[in-house]
Amino acid sequence: MVHSYRQPGTVLTDHRFSVPLDHARPDGERIELYGREVVATGKDPETLPWLLYLEGGPGFGARRFVGRQAWLERALQDYRVLLLDQRGTGRSTPVNRQTLPLRGTPAQQAEHLAHFRADSIVRDAEAIRPGLTGGAPWTVLGQSFGGFCTVRYLSSAPEGLTAALITGGLPSLTATADEVYRAAYPRIERKNAAHYARYPMDAERARRIAAHLAEQPAELPGGHVLTVEAFQSLGILLGGGDGSHQLHYLLEDAFVPTSTGPALSDAFLEGARGLLSFAGHPLYALVHEAIYAQDPAAPTAWAADRVRAEHPRFDARKALTGDEPLLFTGETIHPWHFTTDPALAPLRETADLLAARTGWQPLYDPERLAANEVPVAAAVYHDDMYVDVEDSLRTARAIRGLRTWVTDEFEHDGLRAGGPRVLDRLLALVRDEA
């Protein structure tokens, strides 16, 4: 049954779809996908072309907008929009510590998770498109990991696309997970330097918190353990437009006086828990490195953790014994995540098996991309912490006809911060190209 309902300025319709878990076995197990259609009030949806939105991540369901928030304001002028919860996220057969045990052993769980990369997401999109559009191609808007999926779409099923719009999500076509993280740590270090230049008082605050945690890790509400390394991972904030400010406000309220001396405040611990927990998006931690795996012979093998050892300035304990600033990390997944986070702890063996997995197949087709005929526009953020700008520009040059908008006006979350203006700029670029 299809349900429609209203929000301010919009009409929403729930859609559910059945697709194969493994598209190479169409007669095998099937999973359910969920998508929310959004149309502007007063518009006839049958006269509008479709725009498919693919969220960043991996592991996040499509955003739950209210009315015409953010970029939807611009998109609804021209499109009926499908906000798709990618497989395993949101309402699309969610994958988490509660559901994965239904798959059996950790080895069976890891095998199941191998079907949650960009290749399967694009096959899902192509499976549901004919029933929605009557067979017509649609425009895709991919944010961050959604952009990775869009490049996969251009590589494997360009006939399904009228145009492709990418924000902060042009991946390297060939880089290994090791190479991705070797490029990432210097970017993260630059973001740390910029933060401490803006808020020099935070250098001492961060050292004080880290020294406290080195002596006594804190147990957060819900059982999450705040270790020094977990505290450092709050640097994931530094890749967002207002993230440096959020981090500053969190650090300034870290300690309160108690009868036994200064202690980390409940407010700080609760704030940290909300930022560090993977309970709402466990797939992000489970398959994050797998999205970079393209060599059938090479496992990812906890690439971010191994590469971190090549950058000793990120070693908190060494920093505390000297006068170096404590460096925060960001968007790197480590084995300790699966011991400190209760949402991940039951999945540690599964994560290890996935990290050891071989047989991954290439995600992108450079030859097909070089012959691309789909109008494509991409916003590339000048010092994006999450996606390497040099990789993005190399990929932009490798996709025939792709037009870039390189800007330092926004960070990685420019589609959220810039909303209608960012989308309008990309639409103008693809229309000029078309």
C-alpha positions as CSV (number, residue, x, y, z in Angstrom):
1,M,0.0,0.0,0.0
2,V,1.3,3.5,-1.0
3,H,0.9,6.2,1.6
4,S,0.9,9.9,0.8
5,Y,0.8,12.7,3.3
6,R,1.7,16.4,3.6
7,Q,4.3,18.7,5.1
8,P,4.7,22.4,4.7
9,G,4.8,23.0,0.9
10,T,5.3,19.4,0.0
11,V,3.4,16.1,-0.7
12,L,5.3,13.0,0.4
13,T,4.7,9.4,-0.7
14,D,6.3,6.3,0.7
15,H,7.6,3.7,-1.7
16,R,8.8,0.2,-0.9
17,F,10.7,-2.0,-3.4
18,S,11.9,-5.6,-3.5
19,V,15.3,-6.2,-4.9
20,P,17.8,-9.1,-4.9
21,L,20.3,-9.1,-2.1
22,D,22.9,-10.3,-4.7
23,H,22.0,-9.0,-8.1
24,A,24.1,-11.8,-9.7
25,R,21.5,-14.2,-8.3
26,P,18.2,-12.6,-9.1
27,D,16.3,-15.7,-8.0
28,G,17.9,-15.7,-4.6
29,E,17.2,-13.8,-1.4
30,R,15.4,-10.5,-1.7
31,I,15.6,-7.4,0.5
32,E,13.3,-4.4,0.9
33,L,14.2,-0.9,0.0
34,Y,12.5,2.3,1.1
35,G,12.3,5.6,-0.7
36,R,10.4,8.8,0.1
37,E,9.0,10.7,-2.9
38,V,8.8,14.5,-2.4
39,V,6.8,16.8,-4.7
40,A,6.0,20.5,-4.3
41,T,2.5,21.3,-3.3
42,G,0.4,22.4,-6.3
43,K,2.6,20.6,-8.9
44,D,1.4,17.6,-10.9
45,P,4.0,14.9,-10.3
46,E,3.2,13.2,-13.6
47,T,4.6,16.2,-15.5
48,L,7.9,16.3,-13.6
49,P,11.1,14.4,-14.2
50,W,12.6,12.4,-11.4
51,L,15.7,13.3,-9.3
52,L,17.2,10.4,-7.3
53,Y,19.1,11.6,-4.2
54,L,21.9,9.4,-2.9
55,E,23.1,10.2,0.7
56,G,26.6,10.4,1.9
57,G,28.1,7.8,4.2
58,P,28.3,4.9,3.7
59,G,25.7,3.8,6.1
60,F,23.3,6.8,6.4
61,G,19.7,6.8,5.4
62,A,18.5,9.7,3.3
63,R,17.9,12.8,5.3
64,R,14.6,13.4,6.9
65,F,13.7,16.9,5.7
66,V,10.7,18.8,6.9
67,G,9.0,20.7,4.1
68,R,11.4,22.4,1.6
69,Q,14.5,22.5,3.7
70,A,18.0,23.0,2.3
71,W,18.6,22.0,-1.3
72,L,15.0,20.6,-1.7
73,E,13.8,24.1,-2.1
74,R,15.6,24.3,-5.4
75,A,15.1,20.7,-6.6
76,L,11.4,20.9,-6.2
77,Q,11.1,23.7,-8.7
78,D,12.0,21.2,-11.5
79,Y,11.7,17.6,-10.1
80,R,9.9,15.0,-8.2
81,V,12.5,13.8,-5.8
82,L,13.2,10.3,-4.5
83,L,15.1,10.3,-1.2
84,L,16.3,6.7,-1.2
85,D,17.5,4.9,1.9
86,Q,20.4,2.9,0.4
87,R,20.3,-0.8,1.3
88,G,21.1,-1.5,4.9
89,T,20.2,2.0,6.1
90,G,17.1,3.8,7.4
91,R,14.0,1.8,6.5
92,S,15.8,-0.3,3.8
93,T,16.3,-3.7,5.6
94,P,18.6,-2.1,8.2
95,V,21.9,-3.7,9.1
96,N,23.1,-3.4,12.7
97,R,24.1,-5.4,15.8
98,Q,20.5,-6.5,16.2
99,T,19.8,-7.8,12.7
100,L,23.2,-9.1,11.6
101,P,23.1,-12.1,14.0
102,L,20.1,-13.4,12.0
103,R,22.6,-14.0,9.2
104,G,24.4,-16.6,11.2
105,T,28.1,-16.8,12.0
106,P,30.5,-13.8,11.8
107,A,31.8,-15.3,8.5
108,Q,28.2,-15.4,7.1
109,Q,27.7,-11.8,8.3
110,A,30.8,-10.6,6.6
111,E,29.7,-12.4,3.4
112,H,26.4,-10.6,3.7
113,L,28.1,-7.2,4.1
114,A,30.0,-7.7,0.9
115,H,26.8,-6.8,-0.9
116,F,26.5,-3.2,0.5
117,R,29.0,-1.3,-1.7
118,A,28.3,1.2,-4.5
119,D,28.0,-1.5,-7.2
120,S,24.9,-3.0,-5.4
121,I,23.4,0.4,-4.7
122,V,23.5,1.3,-8.3
123,R,22.0,-2.1,-9.3
124,D,19.2,-1.3,-6.8
125,A,18.6,2.1,-8.4
126,E,18.4,0.5,-11.9
127,A,16.0,-2.2,-10.6
128,I,13.5,0.3,-9.2
129,R,13.8,3.0,-11.9
130,P,11.6,1.5,-14.6
131,G,8.6,1.1,-12.2
132,L,8.9,4.7,-11.1
133,T,9.8,6.5,-14.3
134,G,8.2,4.2,-16.9
135,G,11.6,3.5,-18.2
136,A,12.8,7.1,-18.6
137,P,16.3,8.0,-17.3
138,W,16.5,10.2,-14.2
139,T,18.9,12.7,-12.8
140,V,21.0,11.6,-9.8
141,L,22.3,13.9,-7.1
142,G,25.1,12.2,-5.0
143,Q,26.5,13.8,-1.9
144,S,29.9,12.5,-0.6
145,F,29.6,8.6,-0.8
146,G,26.5,9.2,-2.9
147,G,28.9,10.8,-5.4
148,F,31.1,7.7,-5.3
149,C,27.9,5.8,-6.2
150,T,27.2,8.2,-9.0
151,V,30.6,7.6,-10.6
152,R,29.8,3.9,-10.4
153,Y,26.5,4.7,-12.1
154,L,28.3,6.4,-14.9
155,S,30.6,3.4,-15.1
156,S,28.0,0.7,-15.2
157,A,24.6,2.0,-16.2
158,P,24.9,5.5,-17.9
159,E,21.8,4.7,-19.9
160,G,19.8,5.2,-16.7
161,L,20.9,8.8,-16.3
162,T,19.7,12.1,-17.8
163,A,22.3,14.0,-15.8
164,A,24.6,13.5,-12.8
165,L,25.2,16.0,-10.0
166,I,28.0,15.3,-7.5
167,T,28.8,17.3,-4.3
168,G,32.0,16.5,-2.4
169,G,32.1,13.0,-3.8
170,L,34.5,12.5,-6.8
171,P,36.5,9.4,-5.8
172,S,39.9,8.3,-7.0
173,L,39.3,5.8,-9.8
174,T,42.3,3.6,-8.8
175,A,43.6,4.5,-5.3
176,T,43.8,1.7,-2.7
177,A,42.6,2.1,0.8
178,D,46.2,2.6,2.0
179,E,46.7,5.4,-0.6
180,V,43.4,7.1,0.4
181,Y,44.5,7.3,4.1
182,R,48.1,8.3,3.2
183,A,46.6,11.3,1.5
184,A,44.0,11.9,4.3
185,Y,46.3,12.2,7.4
186,P,48.1,15.3,6.1
187,R,44.7,16.9,5.3
188,I,43.5,16.1,8.8
189,E,46.6,17.6,10.3
190,R,46.0,20.9,8.3
191,K,42.5,21.0,9.8
192,N,43.9,20.6,13.3
193,A,46.4,23.5,12.6
194,A,43.5,25.7,11.4
195,H,41.4,24.9,14.5
196,Y,44.2,25.7,16.9
197,A,45.0,28.9,15.1
198,R,41.3,29.9,15.4
199,Y,41.0,28.7,19.0
200,P,44.5,28.6,20.6
201,M,43.1,28.0,24.0
202,D,41.8,24.6,22.8
203,A,45.4,23.2,22.6
204,E,45.7,23.1,26.4
205,R,42.1,22.0,26.9
206,A,42.6,19.1,24.5
207,R,45.9,18.0,26.2
208,R,44.2,18.2,29.6
209,I,41.3,16.0,28.5
210,A,43.6,13.5,26.8
211,A,45.9,13.3,29.9
212,H,42.8,12.7,32.1
213,L,41.6,9.9,29.8
214,A,45.0,8.4,29.5
215,E,44.9,7.8,33.3
216,Q,41.2,6.8,33.5
217,P,39.1,6.2,30.4
218,A,35.5,7.4,31.0
219,E,32.4,5.3,30.6
220,L,29.7,7.2,28.8
221,P,25.9,6.8,29.1
222,G,24.9,3.6,27.4
223,G,28.3,1.8,27.9
224,H,30.4,3.7,25.4
225,V,34.0,3.9,26.7
226,L,35.8,7.2,26.0
227,T,39.5,6.4,25.5
228,V,42.2,8.8,24.3
229,E,41.8,7.5,20.8
230,A,38.1,7.8,20.9
231,F,38.4,11.4,22.1
232,Q,40.8,12.2,19.2
233,S,38.2,10.9,16.8
234,L,36.0,13.9,17.6
235,G,38.1,15.5,14.9
236,I,35.6,14.2,12.4
237,L,33.8,17.5,13.2
238,L,36.7,19.5,11.6
239,G,35.5,18.5,8.1
240,G,32.2,20.4,8.4
241,G,31.5,24.1,7.9
242,D,30.8,24.8,11.5
243,G,32.6,21.8,13.0
244,S,35.6,23.6,14.4
245,H,33.2,25.8,16.3
246,Q,31.2,22.8,17.6
247,L,34.4,21.2,18.8
248,H,35.5,24.4,20.6
249,Y,32.2,24.6,22.5
250,L,32.4,21.0,23.5
251,L,36.0,21.4,24.8
252,E,35.3,24.5,26.8
253,D,32.8,22.7,29.0
254,A,34.8,19.6,29.6
255,F,35.5,19.8,33.4
256,V,33.5,20.6,36.5
257,P,34.7,20.8,40.1
258,T,33.7,17.9,42.4
259,S,34.3,16.8,45.9
260,T,37.2,14.7,44.7
261,G,38.7,17.2,42.3
262,P,38.0,18.2,38.6
263,A,36.0,15.6,36.6
264,L,34.7,15.4,33.1
265,S,31.3,16.9,33.1
266,D,28.1,15.0,32.3
267,A,27.4,17.6,29.6
268,F,30.8,16.9,27.9
269,L,30.4,13.2,28.2
270,E,26.9,13.2,26.7
271,G,28.0,15.5,23.9
272,A,30.9,13.2,23.1
273,R,28.6,10.2,23.2
274,G,26.2,11.7,20.7
275,L,29.1,12.5,18.3
276,L,31.0,9.2,18.6
277,S,28.2,6.6,18.7
278,F,27.7,4.4,15.6
279,A,24.3,3.1,16.9
280,G,22.4,5.0,14.1
281,H,24.8,4.2,11.3
282,P,26.9,1.0,12.0
283,L,27.4,0.3,8.3
284,Y,29.6,3.4,8.2
285,A,32.1,1.6,10.5
286,L,31.7,-1.9,9.0
287,V,32.1,-1.2,5.3
288,H,33.9,2.2,5.3
289,E,37.2,0.8,4.1
290,A,35.5,-1.7,1.7
291,I,34.2,1.2,-0.4
292,Y,37.9,1.8,-1.4
293,A,38.6,-1.9,-2.2
294,Q,39.1,-2.6,-5.9
295,D,42.0,-5.1,-6.1
296,P,40.7,-8.7,-6.0
297,A,44.0,-9.9,-4.4
298,A,44.3,-7.2,-1.6
299,P,42.4,-7.0,1.7
300,T,41.9,-3.6,3.2
301,A,43.4,-5.0,6.5
302,W,42.5,-2.0,8.7
303,A,44.2,0.4,6.4
304,A,43.5,3.6,8.4
305,D,45.0,2.0,11.5
306,R,48.1,0.8,9.7
307,V,48.7,4.1,7.9
308,R,48.3,6.0,11.1
309,A,51.4,4.4,12.4
310,E,53.3,6.2,9.6
311,H,52.2,9.5,11.1
312,P,53.6,9.6,14.7
313,R,52.3,13.1,15.3
314,F,48.9,11.5,15.8
315,D,50.2,9.4,18.7
316,A,48.5,11.1,21.7
317,R,50.7,9.6,24.3
318,K,53.8,10.9,22.5
319,A,52.2,14.3,22.3
320,L,51.5,14.3,26.0
321,T,55.1,13.5,26.9
322,G,56.3,16.4,24.8
323,D,55.0,19.8,23.8
324,E,53.3,18.9,20.6
325,P,49.6,19.7,20.3
326,L,47.2,16.8,20.5
327,L,46.0,16.0,17.0
328,F,42.4,15.0,16.4
329,T,41.7,12.4,13.7
330,G,38.6,12.2,11.4
331,E,36.8,9.7,9.3
332,T,39.1,6.9,10.0
333,I,37.9,3.5,11.4
334,H,40.1,1.5,13.7
335,P,39.8,-1.9,15.4
336,W,39.3,-0.2,18.8
337,H,36.0,1.3,17.6
338,F,34.7,-2.3,17.9
339,T,35.6,-2.4,21.6
340,T,34.7,1.0,22.8
341,D,31.2,1.4,21.1
342,P,28.5,-1.0,22.4
343,A,26.7,-0.7,19.0
344,L,29.8,-2.2,17.3
345,A,31.3,-4.5,20.0
346,P,29.2,-7.6,19.1
347,L,30.4,-7.2,15.4
348,R,34.2,-7.1,16.1
349,E,34.8,-10.6,14.6
350,T,32.7,-9.7,11.6
351,A,34.6,-6.5,11.1
352,D,37.9,-8.4,11.3
353,L,36.7,-10.9,8.7
354,L,35.6,-8.1,6.4
355,A,38.9,-6.4,6.7
356,A,40.7,-9.6,5.7
357,R,38.4,-10.3,2.8
358,T,39.8,-10.6,-0.8
359,G,38.0,-10.9,-4.1
360,W,36.8,-7.3,-4.2
361,Q,36.1,-6.2,-7.8
362,P,36.9,-2.8,-9.4
363,L,34.1,-0.2,-9.0
364,Y,34.9,2.2,-11.8
365,D,35.4,1.8,-15.5
366,P,38.0,4.4,-16.7
367,E,37.4,3.5,-20.4
368,R,33.7,4.0,-20.2
369,L,34.1,7.2,-18.2
370,A,36.5,8.5,-20.8
371,A,33.7,8.1,-23.4
372,N,30.9,9.4,-21.1
373,E,28.0,11.2,-22.8
374,V,25.9,12.0,-19.7
375,P,26.1,15.7,-18.6
376,V,27.9,15.7,-15.3
377,A,28.7,18.6,-12.9
378,A,30.6,18.3,-9.6
379,A,31.2,20.6,-6.7
380,V,34.8,20.1,-5.4
381,Y,35.6,21.7,-2.1
382,H,39.1,23.2,-2.1
383,D,40.4,21.7,1.1
384,D,37.9,18.9,1.7
385,M,39.0,16.9,4.7
386,Y,37.0,13.8,3.7
387,V,37.8,13.5,0.0
388,D,41.1,14.4,-1.5
389,V,40.8,17.3,-3.9
390,E,43.7,16.1,-6.1
391,D,42.1,12.8,-6.5
392,S,38.8,14.5,-7.3
393,L,40.3,16.7,-9.9
394,R,42.1,13.8,-11.6
395,T,38.8,11.9,-11.7
396,A,37.1,15.1,-13.1
397,R,39.6,15.1,-16.0
398,A,39.1,11.4,-16.6
399,I,35.3,11.7,-17.1
400,R,34.5,13.1,-20.5
401,G,32.4,16.3,-20.3
402,L,32.4,16.6,-16.6
403,R,32.3,20.3,-15.4
404,T,33.6,21.2,-12.0
405,W,32.9,24.0,-9.6
406,V,35.9,24.3,-7.3
407,T,35.2,26.4,-4.3
408,D,36.6,27.3,-0.9
409,E,33.3,28.8,0.1
410,F,32.1,25.6,1.7
411,E,33.5,22.5,3.5
412,H,32.5,18.9,2.7
413,D,28.9,19.6,3.8
414,G,28.4,22.3,1.3
415,L,25.1,20.8,0.0
416,R,23.7,21.2,3.5
417,A,25.2,24.6,4.2
418,G,24.8,26.1,0.7
419,G,21.5,24.4,0.0
420,P,19.7,25.8,-3.1
421,R,22.6,27.9,-4.3
422,V,24.9,24.8,-4.6
423,L,22.3,22.8,-6.5
424,D,21.4,25.7,-8.7
425,R,25.1,26.1,-9.7
426,L,25.4,22.4,-10.6
427,L,22.1,22.4,-12.6
428,A,23.3,25.4,-14.6
429,L,26.6,23.6,-15.4
430,V,24.9,20.4,-16.7
431,R,22.3,22.4,-18.7
432,D,25.1,24.3,-20.4
433,E,26.8,21.0,-21.1
434,A,23.6,19.4,-22.4
